[in-house]
Amino acid sequence: MAQIYRPSAKRPQQQVLRNQPVKALNHQGQGIVASAQGVRFVSGALTGERIDFRSEGKHQGKLLNIQQASADRVIPACKYYDACGGCDLQHLALEKQREHKQQVVVELLAKFADVTAQSWLPPLTADAWRYRRRLRLACHWDRKRQRLTLGLRAAQSKQIVAIDDCLVAQEQLTALLPSLHSTLAKLQKPEQLGHVELIHVDRTIVLLRLTAGASAADKALLEAFAERQHVDIWLHCAEQPPRPLLPQQQLPRYESSQLMLEFQPGDFLQAHAVLSLAMVEQALAWLDPQAGESILELYAGSGNFTLPIALTGAQVTAIEGVPSMVERLHATAQQQQLQVSAVHADLEQDWRHYSWAQQSFDKVLLDPARAGAIHAITEIAQRQPRRVIYVSCAPDTLARDAKHLQAAGYQLKQAQIIDMFPQTHHIECLTWFEREA
């Protein structure tokens, strides 16, 4: 048989570059270095520093040494910081983190949308440590060693960093880690564990993602753990929706403006309880809903914005893509005796197919995921509501969508950073667009 020679693929040369100046941070908090090998993004580097780094791949670099440190550099408080992929800005002073986040949004809006806010409010801030009421943990069962690893993913890796604490998580959650680890390791089939989510609202919840149903023995083990630790346990087995371990467990509730709202573990919930409340109140102040006004809310979730808006007497049409969340929103509105039209719809589809989209709206509030709302924002612009309040967790897609609003005659009247994720590069931003008369 003829053999064909195929040269082995050569790995790109990983060259070490020394004493390189860092000119700025990108929107992911990485240092930007314009080296002789081209632009490289180096995690852990800060503006104004001179560093040694190893070039990795086409655009990345790995920090090796800091020759000249920035005055804004601080010692990370977390012992897992060098390995964990959760927080990535602990090495930058807190006030500088917030300044950087606002600057990122300003620059992206200018670069990609040619949009400038008429005014910026000071950032909404609160606790920068022990703020997370949700903590998602990865699991791995080593069959050979009969050992369970429970922890957080390493940076840009599937490796799990075993932890016994997390400084940005509430202590009600981290206090569970030792006993939770020992309990889960005793399951009959620990290899069926996918991930674990810890949640603290009006009670503490442990949500277990399993690839198959739990056995009677495992349920008994978990029930004993729940009783000892005074927590509720929910199981998310295979493709079934999450269910409480004990049927009599009620849905947990979280606080929104003047209301307590039910949600199902596994549904989206803002991580920072204090700033979630502050964000809702600021958004409502800008939206200024009046009795009788017609308000369209998109990506409504379980009603964090919806129900406070309805309290004002405005007529709210709330659109959400997850059917179970629509059901909970509708049920909570009925419990609170509030008039809300909660509708399930795919906002990326042509709105001409939806009856709710055929009416006119005075104002719109939307809070999309990181992918933004490219189709929805086009549909909104065509309908020309007077005011659009856009809550964003991704400044790049916010800039893209803002360009469409500006083209349709909207001005960015006000903007404000919400430091929802201190110690990380993630950015929450509240924006107010007003249509020119």
C-alpha positions in Angstrom: 0.0 0.0 0.0 1.3 3.4 -0.9 2.1 5.6 2.0 1.5 9.3 1.8 3.8 11.6 3.7 2.0 14.2 5.9 4.2 16.5 7.8 3.2 16.8 11.5 1.4 19.9 12.5 3.8 22.3 14.1 2.7 24.0 17.3 3.0 27.8 17.2 6.2 29.0 18.7 5.7 30.2 22.3 8.1 33.1 22.5 8.9 34.9 25.7 8.7 38.7 25.5 10.3 40.7 28.2 9.8 44.1 29.7 6.8 44.8 27.5 4.5 47.9 28.3 0.8 47.3 28.9 -1.1 50.1 27.2 -4.7 49.4 28.4 -7.2 46.8 29.5 -9.7 45.3 27.1 -13.4 44.7 27.9 -12.5 41.3 29.5 -10.0 42.9 31.9 -6.9 41.6 30.1 -3.9 43.7 29.6 -3.2 44.9 26.0 0.4 44.6 24.8 1.4 45.8 21.4 4.6 43.7 20.9 6.8 43.0 18.0 4.9 39.8 17.6 1.6 41.7 17.3 -1.1 42.6 19.8 -1.4 40.2 22.8 -4.0 40.0 25.5 -2.5 39.1 28.9 -4.7 38.1 31.9 -3.5 39.5 35.2 -1.6 42.5 33.7 -2.6 46.1 34.4 -2.4 49.4 32.5 1.0 51.1 32.8 2.9 48.0 33.9 5.9 46.4 32.3 5.7 42.7 32.1 7.3 39.5 30.8 4.9 37.2 29.1 4.9 34.1 26.9 3.0 34.4 23.6 0.3 31.7 23.3 -1.7 31.2 20.2 -2.6 34.1 17.9 -3.7 36.7 20.3 -3.1 35.5 23.9 -0.2 35.8 26.3 0.5 34.2 29.7 1.9 36.5 32.3 5.3 35.4 33.7 6.6 38.3 35.6 5.8 41.9 36.5 8.9 44.1 36.0 7.2 47.3 37.0 3.9 47.1 38.9 0.9 49.6 38.6 0.0 51.7 41.6 -3.5 50.3 41.2 -2.4 46.7 41.8 -3.5 45.0 45.0 -2.8 41.6 46.5 -5.7 39.3 45.7 -7.5 38.2 48.9 -8.5 34.7 47.7 -6.1 31.8 48.1 -7.5 30.2 45.0 -7.1 33.3 42.8 -4.2 32.0 40.7 -6.0 28.9 39.7 -9.8 29.6 39.9 -11.5 30.9 36.8 -14.2 32.8 38.7 -12.9 36.2 39.8 -10.4 37.7 37.4 -9.9 41.3 38.6 -9.0 40.9 42.3 -5.6 42.2 41.5 -7.1 45.6 40.6 -8.2 48.1 43.3 -12.0 48.1 43.6 -12.5 51.8 42.6 -10.3 51.2 39.6 -12.4 48.2 38.6 -15.5 50.4 38.6 -13.8 53.1 36.6 -12.6 50.6 34.1 -16.0 49.1 33.6 -17.6 52.5 32.9 -14.8 53.3 30.5 -15.3 50.0 28.7 -19.0 50.9 28.0 -18.1 54.5 27.0 -15.5 53.3 24.5 -17.6 50.4 23.0 -20.6 52.7 22.5 -18.4 55.3 20.8 -16.5 52.8 18.7 -19.3 50.5 17.5 -22.3 52.8 17.6 -21.0 56.4 17.6 -23.2 56.9 20.6 -22.4 59.1 23.6 -24.5 59.3 26.8 -25.8 62.7 27.6 -24.9 62.0 31.2 -23.5 59.2 33.4 -24.7 58.6 36.9 -22.2 57.4 39.5 -22.0 53.6 39.6 -24.5 51.7 41.7 -22.3 49.8 44.2 -22.7 47.6 47.3 -20.7 44.9 49.0 -17.7 43.7 47.0 -17.2 40.5 49.1 -19.7 37.8 50.3 -22.3 39.2 47.9 -23.2 36.2 45.7 -26.4 34.4 46.7 -25.8 31.8 43.9 -22.8 29.6 43.7 -22.5 27.0 41.0 -20.0 24.1 41.6 -18.6 21.6 39.2 -18.3 17.9 40.2 -16.0 15.1 39.1 -15.9 11.5 40.3 -12.6 9.8 40.0 -13.7 6.2 39.6 -10.1 4.8 40.0 -9.4 6.7 43.3 -13.1 6.6 44.4 -12.8 10.3 45.1 -15.2 13.3 44.5 -13.9 16.7 43.5 -16.3 19.6 44.2 -15.2 23.1 43.3 -14.9 25.8 40.6 -13.5 25.6 37.1 -10.0 26.7 36.5 -9.5 29.7 34.1 -10.1 28.7 30.5 -10.1 25.0 31.5 -12.3 22.1 32.3 -10.1 21.3 35.3 -11.8 21.7 38.7 -10.2 23.6 41.6 -11.4 22.1 44.8 -12.4 24.8 47.3 -13.4 25.0 50.9 -14.5 28.7 50.6 -15.3 31.4 48.1 -14.9 35.0 49.2 -17.5 36.4 46.9 -20.2 33.9 48.0 -22.4 34.4 51.0 -21.3 32.5 54.1 -24.6 30.7 54.3 -23.5 28.9 51.1 -19.8 28.3 51.8 -20.5 27.0 55.3 -22.2 24.0 53.6 -19.2 23.0 51.5 -17.4 20.4 53.9 -20.6 18.5 54.8 -22.0 18.7 51.3 -18.8 17.3 49.8 -18.8 14.3 52.3 -22.5 13.6 51.7 -22.3 13.7 47.9 -19.2 11.4 48.0 -21.5 8.8 49.7 -24.1 8.7 46.9 -24.5 5.2 45.3 -23.6 6.6 41.9 -21.7 9.9 42.5 -20.5 9.7 38.8 -24.1 10.8 37.9 -23.6 14.2 39.4 -23.4 17.0 36.8 -23.1 20.2 38.9 -24.4 21.6 42.1 -25.9 25.0 42.6 -26.2 26.6 46.0 -28.8 29.4 46.4 -29.7 31.6 49.4 -32.9 33.7 49.3 -35.6 33.3 51.9 -34.0 29.9 52.6 -31.0 28.0 51.5 -31.3 25.6 48.6 -29.1 22.9 47.2 -29.9 22.1 43.6 -28.3 18.9 42.3 -28.0 18.2 38.6 -28.1 14.4 37.9 -27.9 12.5 34.7 -30.4 9.9 36.1 -32.9 9.7 38.8 -31.8 9.3 42.4 -32.2 6.0 44.2 -34.3 5.6 47.4 -31.1 5.2 49.4 -29.6 8.4 47.9 -32.8 10.3 48.6 -32.7 9.1 52.2 -29.1 10.3 52.5 -29.9 13.7 51.0 -33.0 14.1 53.2 -30.9 13.5 56.3 -28.4 16.1 55.1 -31.1 18.6 54.5 -32.5 18.1 58.0 -29.1 18.5 59.6 -28.2 21.6 57.6 -31.7 23.2 57.5 -31.7 23.5 53.8 -34.1 22.5 51.0 -32.8 20.1 48.3 -34.0 20.1 44.7 -33.2 17.5 42.1 -32.8 18.2 38.4 -32.7 14.7 36.9 -31.9 14.2 33.2 -34.4 16.1 31.0 -37.0 16.5 33.7 -37.6 20.0 35.3 -36.2 20.6 38.7 -38.3 19.1 41.6 -38.0 19.3 45.3 -36.7 16.3 47.2 -39.7 16.5 49.5 -43.1 17.2 47.8 -44.2 19.5 50.6 -41.4 22.0 49.9 -42.7 25.3 48.6 -41.1 27.4 46.0 -38.4 29.8 47.3 -38.9 33.5 47.1 -36.7 36.5 46.5 -37.2 40.2 47.1 -38.0 42.7 44.4 -39.2 46.3 44.9 -42.0 46.1 47.5 -42.7 42.4 46.6 -41.6 38.8 47.3 -41.5 36.8 44.1 -41.5 33.0 43.7 -39.0 31.3 41.5 -37.9 27.7 40.7 -34.3 26.7 41.4 -32.5 26.6 38.1 -34.3 29.7 36.8 -32.2 32.9 36.3 -31.7 34.9 39.5 -29.4 38.0 39.8 -26.4 37.0 41.9 -26.2 40.3 44.0 -29.3 40.6 46.1 -28.7 44.2 47.2 -27.8 45.5 43.7 -30.7 43.6 42.1 -33.0 45.7 44.2 -31.2 48.9 43.5 -31.2 48.2 39.8 -35.0 47.6 39.7 -35.6 50.8 41.6 -33.4 52.8 39.3 -34.9 51.3 36.1 -38.4 52.1 37.4 -37.4 55.7 38.2 -36.2 56.1 34.6 -39.1 54.2 33.0 -41.5 56.3 35.1 -44.5 54.1 34.4 -47.9 55.9 34.9 -51.3 54.5 35.5 -52.9 53.6 32.2 -49.6 53.6 30.2 -48.9 50.6 28.0 -45.5 49.1 28.9 -43.8 46.3 27.0 -41.2 44.3 28.9 -39.0 41.8 27.1 -37.0 38.9 28.6 -39.2 39.3 31.7 -38.0 36.2 33.7 -40.0 35.6 36.8 -41.1 39.2 37.1 -38.2 41.1 38.8 -39.2 44.2 36.9 -42.7 43.2 35.7 -44.5 43.2 39.0 -43.1 46.4 40.4 -44.1 48.1 37.2 -47.6 46.7 37.5 -47.9 48.1 41.0 -47.9 51.6 39.5 -51.1 50.8 37.6 -49.5 50.7 34.2 -50.6 48.0 31.7 -47.7 45.6 31.4 -47.2 43.0 28.6 -44.3 40.8 29.8 -42.6 38.5 27.2 -40.4 35.6 28.3 -38.9 32.7 26.3 -39.1 30.0 29.1 -42.6 28.7 29.5 -42.2 27.6 33.1 -41.1 31.2 34.1 -44.1 32.6 32.3 -46.4 30.4 34.3 -44.7 31.5 37.6 -45.0 35.2 36.6 -48.6 34.8 35.8 -49.3 32.9 39.1 -47.5 35.5 41.2 -49.4 38.4 39.4 -52.6 36.6 40.3 -51.5 36.1 43.9 -50.6 39.8 44.2 -53.9 40.8 42.4 -51.9 42.7 39.7 -52.9 43.1 36.1 -50.1 41.6 33.9 -50.3 40.0 30.5 -47.5 37.3 30.7 -46.8 35.7 27.3 -44.4 33.0 26.1 -42.7 34.0 22.8 -39.4 33.6 20.9 -38.3 37.2 20.5 -35.9 36.2 17.7 -38.8 35.3 15.5 -40.8 37.7 13.3 -43.1 39.6 15.6 -45.9 39.7 13.0 -46.9 36.2 14.1 -47.7 37.5 17.7 -51.0 39.2 18.6 -49.4 41.1 21.5 -47.0 42.8 19.1 -49.8 44.3 17.1 -50.7 46.9 19.8 -48.8 50.1 20.4 -46.7 50.7 23.5 -45.7 53.9 25.3 -42.5 52.5 26.7 -40.3 49.4 26.6 -38.0 47.8 29.2 -35.7 44.9 28.2 -33.2 42.8 30.1 -31.6 40.3 27.6 -28.9 37.8 28.1 -25.3 38.4 26.9 -26.3 37.8 23.3 -28.2 41.0 23.4 -31.5 41.6 21.5 -30.5 42.3 17.9 -33.9 41.2 16.4 -36.0 42.5 19.3 -34.3 45.9 19.2 -35.1 46.2 15.4 -38.7 45.4 16.1 -38.8 47.9 18.9 -37.3 50.6 16.8 -40.0 50.1 14.1 -42.8 50.6 16.7 -41.3 53.9 18.0 -42.1 53.8 21.7 -41.3 57.1 23.4 -38.8 55.5 25.8 -36.6 52.4 26.0 -34.8 51.3 29.2 -32.2 48.7 28.3 -30.5 46.6 31.0 -27.4 45.0 29.7 -24.9 42.5 31.0 -22.7 42.6 27.9 -21.4 46.0 26.7 -20.4 44.8 23.3 -23.9 43.6 22.3 -25.4 46.7 24.0 -23.2 48.9 21.7 -24.4 46.9 18.7 -28.1 47.3 19.7 -27.6 51.0 20.6 -26.6 51.6 17.0 -30.0 50.5 15.8 -31.8 52.6 18.3 -29.8 55.7 17.3 -30.5 55.1 13.6 -34.2 55.0 14.5 -34.1 58.5 16.2 -33.3 57.6 19.8 -30.8 59.4 22.0 -28.9 57.9 24.9 -30.1 60.2 27.7 -28.5 58.6 30.7 -26.4 55.6 31.6 -25.1 53.9 34.7 -22.8 51.1 35.6 -24.1 48.6 38.2 -21.2 46.8 39.9 -23.2 43.5 40.0 -20.1 41.4 39.8 -17.2 42.9 41.8 -13.8 41.3 41.5 -14.7 40.2 37.9 -14.6 41.8 34.5 -18.4 41.3 34.0 -20.3 44.5 33.5 -24.0 45.3 34.2 -25.2 48.6 32.6 -28.5 50.5 32.8 -29.3 52.8 29.8 -32.1 55.2 29.0 -33.0 55.9 25.4 -35.5 58.6 24.5 -37.0 59.1 21.0 -36.5 62.6 19.7 -39.8 64.5 19.4 
